[in-house]
């Protein structure tokens, strides 16, 4: 699981030299957001790549019949929006802040020169998009026809892989999730999530700490604890006081 300490550290830029990386860092905009703020709507033109430096963001898609399908969450050290570097596209989903936080923003126009001069960057973007497609396909492949307990296990495994931190008790999610939020991710009602979580608690696969953060076993995450690594040292963009 990769967690970024700086936008320039993302593997999409692995072929850039030191001066190009410095240019990326020098051209980022730093902005704060508040809980409840919409960062962009599905259908807006995608014009930037974002690195979350603090807070939590909910990603969701609105279906043709008006239903809201939650696709995931972004937290500190997560990067998103790589598709904006590939072509002029509308946002495929919406992003709303669940908690107040901050972003580093690099605009598409600032990268176009690099894309033209560094073909390997374009290839890296394609690989990133492939990974995103596979991840989304796997999520939908869990199937709404599968039992809620199985879908919840899959969702918790995915969250632990992406956002988990190792503790002596197990793999702890770095943010709280309500039963309603889990239900949106799983595609089930709050009541069904409560029953399924109770079953996982009884079998000692899932429990909560004193702050009500979920903790799962490495077996449920299907990931050895040593494979979950902390974020690297962060650049100044992660300073909570930046303006």
Buried (B, 14 or more C-beta within 10 A) or exposed (E): EEBBBBBBBBEBBEEBEEEBBEBBBEBBEBBBBEEEBEBBEBEEEBBBBBBBBBBBBBBBBBEEEEEEBBBBBBBBBBBBBBBBBBEEEEBBBBBBBBBBBBBBBBBBEBBEEBBEEBEEBBEBBEEBBEEBEEEBEEBEEBEEEBEBBEBBBBBBBBBBBBBBBBEEEBBBBBBBBEBEBBBBBBBBEBEBBBBBBEBBEEEEBBBBEEEEBBBBBBEBBEBEEEEBEEBEEBBEBBEEEBE
